[in-house]
Amino acid sequence: MRPASFGYQLASNLIDASQACARGAIPLAGGQSLIAAMKSRQMTPELLVDIGELRDLRGISIKSERIRIGALTRHCDLIRSELLKEKVPWLCEAASLIGDVQIRNRGSIGGNVCFADPRANLPPVLISLNATAVVGSSESSREVPIENLFQGFRENALVAGEILLAVEFDVVEGQKGSYRELSPQLNGVPLVNVSVSSGNSIGVGVGGLNSCPLRLIRVEEALVDGIGPALEAFDGEAFEPLEDLQAGAKYRIKVGRVLLRRALEEVLN
Ligand SMILES: Cc1cc2nc3c(=O)[nH]c(=O)nc-3n(C[C@H](O)[C@H](O)[C@H](O)COP(=O)(O)OP(=O)(O)OC[C@H]3O[C@@H](n4cnc5c(N)ncnc54)[C@H](O)[C@@H]3O)c2cc1C
């Protein structure tokens, strides 16, 4: 199907982009989710503001053991980054399992997060790393714990005029992590995905078990008593996964538990 007709504006700086968004425009990054949603008429924006030329939003850096990844950084850049391979290889692995080469070459971390799909690869990893979303507009900027950015099925917490600028997280010596997913097709969108990261504390993020990616706080808390109590805490969660022809809710929850156990064993043993 073709998208409904829409306007297009190329932003030359953040103020331009933010002002267009304040007037109702939708940011266009790599277009790998947005254009597909427009073709299927799930989204019918009247105006797109292309943020692809905002070079300041691209790149990976580290300062005082805090990593900053610009929102326009593409999946292929995450996979190739020597810094990420050394510090958080499970983030690189999650990126390497996204879609196909074209999607990884064009799709951005910002698009993956802002689209807020419950099964996207990167949100569980960023949640487990206690990442912060740095969000800006032409007037101000603010920092949001990454899990608070996810408000519901493909709904994010950005308000009119705001753009995701970057994600940031701390890395610590000896940090370990794991990313696990079950995908019906090689490199397809997962049914369920889980990430666990150690550090100053242990973070647990999951996708595919609710309308948006989640932090499992009770599982994190129960981990002080070991993996068994953490799995019991998982069993006590009231998940509401999607149900479709690929899998029912019970199956997804069962898979989530298996993936969580494997990820915890990998990180803690
Ligand atoms: C065939 C196919 C397979 C796929 N497989 C996977 C998969 O296995 N795993 C997976 O996680 N994803 C998958 N995807 C989804 C997609 O590739 C990723 O989510 C990608 O990261 C989207 O990034 P983008 O830069 O293309 O975003 P866009 O498509 O340009 O934007 C997506 C949404 O985010 C908003 N947005 C983008 N950047 C910003 C910003 N900086 N600030 C505010 N809002 C912003 C846009 O307005 C839009 O609503 C797949 C998509 C397709 C079509």
The ligand as an SDF file (V2000), in Angstrom:
LIG
                    3D

 53 58  0  0  0  0  0  0  0  0999 V2000
   11.1280   -5.7430    8.0010 C   0  0  0  0  0  0  0  0  0  0  0  0
   11.4450   -5.0780    9.3290 C   0  0  0  0  0  0  0  0  0  0  0  0
   12.0830   -5.8350   10.3080 C   0  0  0  0  0  0  0  0  0  0  0  0
   12.4060   -5.2450   11.5250 C   0  0  0  0  0  0  0  0  0  0  0  0
   13.0220   -6.0060   12.4710 N   0  0  0  0  0  0  0  0  0  0  0  0
   13.2730   -5.4740   13.6820 C   0  0  0  0  0  0  0  0  0  0  0  0
   13.8740   -6.2680   14.7170 C   0  0  0  0  0  0  0  0  0  0  0  0
   14.2110   -7.4450   14.5440 O   0  0  0  0  0  0  0  0  0  0  0  0
   14.0640   -5.6780   15.9080 N   0  0  0  0  0  0  0  0  0  0  0  0
   13.7420   -4.3680   16.1520 C   0  0  0  0  0  0  0  0  0  0  0  0
   13.9640   -3.8860   17.2590 O   0  0  0  0  0  0  0  0  0  0  0  0
   13.1950   -3.5970   15.1950 N   0  0  0  0  0  0  0  0  0  0  0  0
   12.9460   -4.1110   13.9780 C   0  0  0  0  0  0  0  0  0  0  0  0
   12.3710   -3.3300   13.0100 N   0  0  0  0  0  0  0  0  0  0  0  0
   12.0060   -1.9320   13.3120 C   0  0  0  0  0  0  0  0  0  0  0  0
   13.0490   -0.8410   12.9210 C   0  0  0  0  0  0  0  0  0  0  0  0
   14.0100   -1.2200   12.1020 O   0  0  0  0  0  0  0  0  0  0  0  0
   13.7470   -0.2580   14.1250 C   0  0  0  0  0  0  0  0  0  0  0  0
   12.8620    0.0130   15.1740 O   0  0  0  0  0  0  0  0  0  0  0  0
   14.5500    1.0110   13.7820 C   0  0  0  0  0  0  0  0  0  0  0  0
   15.4560    1.1980   14.8170 O   0  0  0  0  0  0  0  0  0  0  0  0
   13.7550    2.2730   13.6050 C   0  0  0  0  0  0  0  0  0  0  0  0
   14.6910    3.3440   13.5240 O   0  0  0  0  0  0  0  0  0  0  0  0
   14.5510    4.4580   12.4140 P   0  0  0  0  0  0  0  0  0  0  0  0
   15.7180    5.3670   12.5790 O   0  0  0  0  0  0  0  0  0  0  0  0
   14.3580    3.8580   11.0880 O   0  0  0  0  0  0  0  0  0  0  0  0
   13.2360    5.2000   12.9360 O   0  0  0  0  0  0  0  0  0  0  0  0
   11.9920    5.8850   12.1310 P   0  0  0  0  0  0  0  0  0  0  0  0
   11.3210    4.7940   11.3820 O   0  0  0  0  0  0  0  0  0  0  0  0
   12.5370    7.0080   11.3290 O   0  0  0  0  0  0  0  0  0  0  0  0
   11.1770    6.3960   13.3300 O   0  0  0  0  0  0  0  0  0  0  0  0
   10.4550    5.5190   14.1860 C   0  0  0  0  0  0  0  0  0  0  0  0
    9.6120    6.3550   15.1670 C   0  0  0  0  0  0  0  0  0  0  0  0
   10.4540    7.0270   16.0950 O   0  0  0  0  0  0  0  0  0  0  0  0
   10.3080    8.4420   16.0000 C   0  0  0  0  0  0  0  0  0  0  0  0
   11.6650    8.9840   16.1330 N   0  0  0  0  0  0  0  0  0  0  0  0
   12.7710    8.5650   15.5030 C   0  0  0  0  0  0  0  0  0  0  0  0
   13.8560    9.2140   15.9600 N   0  0  0  0  0  0  0  0  0  0  0  0
   13.4000   10.0910   16.8970 C   0  0  0  0  0  0  0  0  0  0  0  0
   14.0310   11.0620   17.7410 C   0  0  0  0  0  0  0  0  0  0  0  0
   15.3620   11.2440   17.7330 N   0  0  0  0  0  0  0  0  0  0  0  0
   13.2620   11.7970   18.5780 N   0  0  0  0  0  0  0  0  0  0  0  0
   11.9050   11.6040   18.6120 C   0  0  0  0  0  0  0  0  0  0  0  0
   11.2510   10.7030   17.8610 N   0  0  0  0  0  0  0  0  0  0  0  0
   12.0020    9.9410   17.0090 C   0  0  0  0  0  0  0  0  0  0  0  0
    9.6780    8.7040   14.6380 C   0  0  0  0  0  0  0  0  0  0  0  0
    8.9260    9.8870   14.6490 O   0  0  0  0  0  0  0  0  0  0  0  0
    8.8070    7.4590   14.4770 C   0  0  0  0  0  0  0  0  0  0  0  0
    7.5970    7.6220   15.1770 O   0  0  0  0  0  0  0  0  0  0  0  0
   12.0630   -3.8760   11.7750 C   0  0  0  0  0  0  0  0  0  0  0  0
   11.4390   -3.1260   10.7700 C   0  0  0  0  0  0  0  0  0  0  0  0
   11.1260   -3.7160    9.5610 C   0  0  0  0  0  0  0  0  0  0  0  0
   10.4630   -2.8900    8.4940 C   0  0  0  0  0  0  0  0  0  0  0  0
  1  2  1  0
  2  3  1  0
  2 52  2  0
  3  4  2  0
  4  5  1  0
  4 50  1  0
  5  6  2  0
  6  7  1  0
  6 13  1  0
  7  8  2  0
  7  9  1  0
  9 10  1  0
 10 11  2  0
 10 12  1  0
 12 13  2  0
 13 14  1  0
 14 15  1  0
 14 50  1  0
 15 16  1  0
 16 17  1  0
 16 18  1  0
 18 19  1  0
 18 20  1  0
 20 21  1  0
 20 22  1  0
 22 23  1  0
 23 24  1  0
 24 25  2  0
 24 26  1  0
 24 27  1  0
 27 28  1  0
 28 29  2  0
 28 30  1  0
 28 31  1  0
 31 32  1  0
 32 33  1  0
 33 34  1  0
 33 48  1  0
 34 35  1  0
 35 36  1  0
 35 46  1  0
 36 37  1  0
 36 45  1  0
 37 38  2  0
 38 39  1  0
 39 40  1  0
 39 45  2  0
 40 41  1  0
 40 42  2  0
 42 43  1  0
 43 44  2  0
 44 45  1  0
 46 47  1  0
 46 48  1  0
 48 49  1  0
 50 51  2  0
 51 52  1  0
 52 53  1  0
M  END
$$$$
